[in-house]
Amino acid sequence: MFSENKTAQMAGYLLLKRGGRMAYINLMKLLYLADREYLLTYGDSMTGERAVSMDNGPILSHSLKECVNAKLFRKLVKNYHDPMG
């Protein structure tokens, strides 16, 4: 099941590591790669998302929908990213 909180926390962490800015496509790819690595290591998805094949490679389906609505995505990342973590 898709976890909005975990996905937003992952995005917030990745953005923090890149100085707070990143192209959406780069963020989508990093979220996919992180979720795939977690799946290979632990046998379960960290985000609960489903990977979909796109022209520029695989991405996570719910994250794409949230990035299309960028204002909502920024709000989620801001609300769920713990800068102390």
Residue, then its C-alpha position, 0 to 999 in steps of 0.5 A: m500500500f502506498s505510503e505518502n509519508k514515507t515517500a515524502q520523507m525520502a524525497g525530503y532527504l534526497l532534496l536536503k542532500r542536493g541543497g534543496r533543489m533537484a529536477y523532478i525527473n532526477l528526483m523520480k529516478l532517485l526515488y525509484l532506485a532507492d525503493r528498488e534497492y530496499l526491495l532487493t535488500y529487504g524483500d518489500s517496498m519502502t514506499g509501497e509504490r508500483a514502478v511503471s515504465m516510462d519513455n525515460g525509464p522506470i519511475l514510481s507511479h504515485s510519485l509521478k502523480e504528486c509531482v504533476n501537482a508540484k504544489l501538493f508535493r512540495k507541501l508533503v515534503k515540507n511537512y514530512h521531512d525531519p531535518m534532524g533525522 
